[in-house]
């Protein structure tokens, strides 16, 4: 089952501020395996399939370093098509001495690393949804050690040749100030809680394990970062139809949240100041 196409609401491209655009482009091409889709003096759009934007990196004019203990990006998560792809990128990371973390989440198998500015990245594959364990509307997730040897063995002789064309933005995980009001906000946008963790919520549309992760691990009441600092500028949520998007906008506005039209897209901020671009796929 594909949780990143209609009729689901799912995550689209992520837009990051970075300190040094040239350094970041090199990292995202050589280490992660993106291709450049569009390039300007201060902004580069990156893709896996040569046509779909997945990551936008921008160097604002007066950019400042990433700030600690703020709301914003915890990580963005790239979902690879198959387990062999994850094995191939593990071999690539070992070859290039890239430091990574790894976890088995029951529903998925995941690698973790950071870009040169400290922006968090997850690269993962999903287990077959048929083996996910649901109880009373909640899916079982855990943070167990990854069986890396098994994942690498799955790749056989496959070598890493950049992100496969079928790579998508699997989910976005955010630092927020308060969970209850944030849950209400994303619920209005069309997402429901499917897992509770200590100081964290995981929300999805259409019974995915999560399209959006939310945590207060940077501290309850964490303030929004300074404008123009390194980190999340925005991320996109993609809706299946104008009607579904319109319903979400109406529910958000009913909470007293301002939604701004921008061409065919709409811009909104969650209660912690995380910017979201809403559009129809």
Secondary structure, 3 states (H helix, E strand, C coil): CCCCCCCCCEEEEEEEECCCHHHHHHHHHHHHCCEEEEECCCEEEEECCCCCEEEEEECCCCCECCCCCECEEEEEEEECCCHHHHHHHHHHHHHCCCCCEEEECCCEEEEEEECCCCCEEEEEEECCHHHCCEECCEECCCCECCCHHHHHHHCCCCCCCCCCCCCEEEEEEEECCCHHHHHHHHHHCCCEEEEEECCEEEEECCCCCCCEEEECCCCCCCECCCCCECEEEEEEEEECCHHHHHHHHHHHHHCCCCCEEECCEEEEECCCCCEEEEEEC
